[in-house]
Amino acid sequence: MKFAIILAASLAAAGSASAAPSGEAVFKQRCAVCHSIAPAPGKMGPPLAGVIGRKAGTLPGYAYSSAMKGSKLVWDAATLDTYLKAPAKSVPGTKMLVGAPDAEQRAALVQYLGTMKN
């Protein structure tokens, strides 16, 4: 019994001391299945280098949904955060169905994407 209590306390302490996620790690874990940083054949989503400041649905070579093309969004930190929290709610009809509901992961991801230039 005493061992179980010590183990539980150790696990709780370890969980609270965890470092904030890196944006690159979040990208690799949550985004890289569909997106790349540089243009990459065979990816379902558009490449994300230079996404900050870009008008949504305008990168040549990708077949955006009508919803995204008509969204009139320009990607900045706040817009990306809102979109990544709930893509289908932010842009109904978007092809992207899975976002990043965790605020800390989104913040790290948006910061990382801001460093990725064309």
Secondary structure in CASP SS format (residue, H / E / C, confidence):
PFRMAT SS
TARGET T0000
AUTHOR 0000-0000-0000
METHOD secondary structure of the structure
MODEL  1
M C 1.00
K H 1.00
F H 1.00
A H 1.00
I H 1.00
I H 1.00
L H 1.00
A H 1.00
A H 1.00
S H 1.00
L H 1.00
A H 1.00
A H 1.00
A H 1.00
G H 1.00
S H 1.00
A C 1.00
S C 1.00
A C 1.00
A C 1.00
P C 1.00
S C 1.00
G H 1.00
E H 1.00
A H 1.00
V H 1.00
F H 1.00
K H 1.00
Q H 1.00
R H 1.00
C H 1.00
A C 1.00
V C 1.00
C C 1.00
H C 1.00
S C 1.00
I C 1.00
A C 1.00
P C 1.00
A C 1.00
P C 1.00
G C 1.00
K C 1.00
M C 1.00
G C 1.00
P C 1.00
P C 1.00
L C 1.00
A C 1.00
G C 1.00
V C 1.00
I C 1.00
G C 1.00
R C 1.00
K E 1.00
A C 1.00
G C 1.00
T C 1.00
L C 1.00
P C 1.00
G C 1.00
Y C 1.00
A C 1.00
Y C 1.00
S C 1.00
S H 1.00
A H 1.00
M H 1.00
K H 1.00
G C 1.00
S C 1.00
K C 1.00
L C 1.00
V E 1.00
W C 1.00
D C 1.00
A H 1.00
A H 1.00
T H 1.00
L H 1.00
D H 1.00
T H 1.00
Y H 1.00
L H 1.00
K H 1.00
A C 1.00
P H 1.00
A H 1.00
K H 1.00
S H 1.00
V C 1.00
P C 1.00
G C 1.00
T C 1.00
K C 1.00
M C 1.00
L C 1.00
V C 1.00
G C 1.00
A C 1.00
P C 1.00
D C 1.00
A H 1.00
E H 1.00
Q H 1.00
R H 1.00
A H 1.00
A H 1.00
L H 1.00
V H 1.00
Q H 1.00
Y H 1.00
L H 1.00
G H 1.00
T H 1.00
M C 1.00
K C 1.00
N C 1.00
END
